[in-house]
């Protein structure tokens, strides 16, 4: 492919990606199982909004800057450049999504052994149109930005195999991903593991002899050292200038609130979260064709692990350690799965772009002992594939017994298929390894994937609303700038006005003084489909009961669930004198 032709196609992909992400940027997110919680947007940009409006980062006891400093800084830059508002807040994830597409194409171009241009275009196009990725790129939440830094780190790591200095960029980007959202810890572990593997196999002849692998190229070894150096230097600088001066807050938000407060860590909890991976959320179901290609790509990399490239190995570690993190921490929240989308797209693109012929033919001749070693990974892949494929059949039945039935059926099918594959390994793997699908079929499969995602986007676009934006504007017409409003929903509806929200969370934020904030005249909460739905059960009810004479003075249609959603503005003490207008001065 001529360079000019490749650049034109890449630019076309980026233009289409930009349009999908920026049209109707104030619109409500899809209220499907994409899983975006719209009122979290205002909560996570809270500190950036404070600084942009009042010049003070902290105005209450909810300060997510200590868990997401990079995201907060980027949001502050957007607010300073464009003003405070809904679309302004969403420019950060939009830019993050587009940068991830560019980085993915660059990384695929560097990591591909043959047909690099084709592989990069396939990956770029599939990621550009992926509905899950598009939807999250339109929401002012950390997932898109965190994942973008992970993609940049992977792409730089791929480039470093040729130009080792790129390893420094990979290390820096990995640290920035962690300080965008701590969920990126798995990727820190993944890139360190692969760098150590590269150095160990380069430096230790015994390891190479026992594993029967060639010594890594000098550039790959130097790239590994550069990556570790970039990671260590960046982490050290952030620790000295940010973490240590704010250690108490950093520890609370990143450990006490995020780790110890939420999940349970018993064996049954791990089993439950592992079984829920392909079934609790439909991210994998929505991109099942990509998941299939990624599974074949991952199997091919693992089969050729001794001769695989660092970027290929890192993709596998990205997926496996990411899944392990979900099993340990939380696999029931849709936002946890966003970080897998670029990795699965990259694996599928590597498989498809190189002629859909990936498994090495010698793999068919491995002994039974090696097959049994590979069986756990094979069962995991099969469970993900069967579970994601079967999930739509249980969508209308969300009861616990329905989930158990889908888990059992998926596990049984995976076990049967895995055992059958081991027993008929030579014939099955030999046949798969010999398959070579024509480029026309490859184009058809890619087009089918794009069409499916465009259909999902079109279905949302045909019925999109901007109720949440309109409610925020209406709230600003009712309340003067600087007015104190209590409740997490106050943060969610704060982007189009200048109220001063007081975030209330269970055991964090302004929880301790939640029943004594008489200085805050108003409460914002959800009334439909169930009261107080935006916080843990009973929290807002507890606050409302503190004021028996309260009165609803305004209601707003909002959009979060497929049902009718409504928010209410409550006056705690309507018999008191009229509320005094707020001010724009910086809060104490």
Secondary structure by P-SEA (a helix, b strand, c coil): ccaaaaaaaaaaaaaaaaaaccccccccccccccccccccccccaaaaaaaaccccccccccccccccaaaaaaaaaaaaaccccccccaaaaaaaaaaaaaaaaaaaaaacccaaaaaaaaaaaaaaacaaaaaaaacccaaaaaaaaaaaaaaaaaaaaccccaaaaaaaaaaaaaaacccaaaaaaaaaaaaaaaaaaaccaaaaaaaccccccaaaaaaaaaaaaaaaaaaaaaaacccccaaaaaaaaaccccccccccccaaaaaaaaaaccccccccccaaaaaaaaaaaaaaaaaacccccaaaaaaaaaaaaaaaaaaacccccccccccaaaaaaaaaaaaaaacccccccccccccaaaaaaaaaaaaaaaaaaaaaaacccccccccaaaaaaaaaaaaaaaaaaaaaaaaaaaaaaaaaaaccccaaaaaaaaaaaaaaaaaaaaaaaacccaaaaaaaaaaaaaccccbbbbcaaaaaaccccbbbbbbbcccccccccccccccccbbbbbcccccccccccaaaaaaaaccccccccbbbbbbccccbbbbbbbcccccccccccccccccc
